[in-house]
Amino acid sequence: MIPMICAMEGSSILMIVILLVLFVGMMAISIIPQKKKQKEYAAMQEAIKVGTRIMTIGRLVGTVVAINTDNTLEVDIGAKGTPVIIVINREGIGLNLDAQQVAPGSKGDIKADTQEGDVDAEDVSENTSSDADKKDDDSI
């Protein structure tokens, strides 16, 4: 009877140790990536200055016009000819588009190409008319 009780105590201690190791491992797996994302977000916040293109968490894209002392930013979200200034909290910034780069073959989150700017309707109409002229010239 006593050997059975000793064997039961040994296996229960072993089970508790295994559960503790699994619990600590799961905590480490969940905390380490979270800390990494927090550091990346803090670095992105520090890189924002006047003139930086950003995307808010509401998916509004604009350019930072002013940085206020009360932890807010003034952002121009209007078209090139008509500025529309909004005031947002610094934590409302989702992406720093100037710091993002397109990864080749990437899938997933939105990546910005800093080489391309906004396209105006006038630019599109000029390009389409010149393409039509080229086709006419080629057919002659």
N, C-alpha and C positions, 0 to 999 in steps of 0.2 A: 504494500500500500504506500509506504513512504517513497520508494523509488518512482512510483507513478506520479506522486505529487511533485517530486523534484523535477521529473521530466516535463510535467505540465507547466511549472513555473519557468523553466528554461525556454520553452517554445513561446510562451506569452511575452517574455522579455524580448525575445528575438522578433516577434511580430510587432511589438511597440517600436523597436529600433528601426525596423523596415519602414513602418508608417511614418516615423519622424524623418527619415532620410528622403522618402518620397515627397513629403510635405515641404521640406527645405528645398528640394530640387525644383518642384513646381513653382515655388515662390521666386527662386532665382531666375527661372525661365520667363516668368511674367514681369519681373521688375527690371531686368537688364535692358530689354528693348524699350521699355517705357522711359527710362532714364536717358537713353540714347536719343529718342525722339524729342524729349524736353530740351536737351542740349542743342540739337539741330534747330529747333524752333527759336530758342534764345539767340542763337547766332544769326538766324534770319532776321529777327527783330532788330538786332544791333546793326545790321547792314542797311537798314532803311534810312534814307536821307531824302532831302528835297530833290525831286526829279526822278525818283525811283518808280518804276511801273509795278503795281501790285494788283492782286486779286483778293477781294474780301471773301469772308466765309459765305456770303450770300451770292458769290460769283459775279460781282460787279468788278469790272476792270477799269483802272484809272491810274493817274500819275499823282504822286504826292506833291502838293503845292506848298504846304507849311506844316511844321511840327510844333505843336503847342506844348507848354510846360505842364499842362494838366493831363498828360498821357493820352492826348487825342491828336489826330492827324486831319488835315484838310486835304481832300482828294478831289481832283478834277476827273469826273467820269463822262464829260460831254464829248461831242465830236470836235474835230480840230477847229472848226469855225465858231462853235458855240460852247463856251466853257460852262460846266455845271459843277459847282463846288459842293461837296458834302463833308460833314464832320463825322469821323468814326473814331471809336476807341482803338487803341493800339492792338488790343487782343482780338479785334475783328478782322485782322489781316490773315488771310489763308495762305497766300503764296507771294513771294518776292519774285516777280517775273523776270527782273533783270539778272537775278542770280541763278535762275533755272537754265539748264541746257538740255537739248534734245539728245537723249541717249539712243544710239543706233539700235534698231530692233526692239525698242522698249515697249512694254505693254503695261497698262495700269494707270497710274495717276497722270494728271494733265502736266505736260511739259511744254514750256514756251520756247519758241525759236526767236532769239533776240535779233536775228538778221532781218526778219520780216516785220514790217510796221503795219499800221492800219491801212486799209484800202478804201479810197474815196470812190464815190460813184463816178466822178469825172475821170479818174484814172482808168476805170474799167471801160468806160465808153470810148476813150481815146485808144485803148489797146484793141478793142473789138473793131473799131473802124480801120485801124492800120492793118489788122489781119485781113479784113475784107479787101482792102486795096492791094495787098500782096497777092491774094488769090487771083484777083482780076489781072494783075500784071503777069502772073505765071501762065495764065490761060491764053494770053495773047501771043 
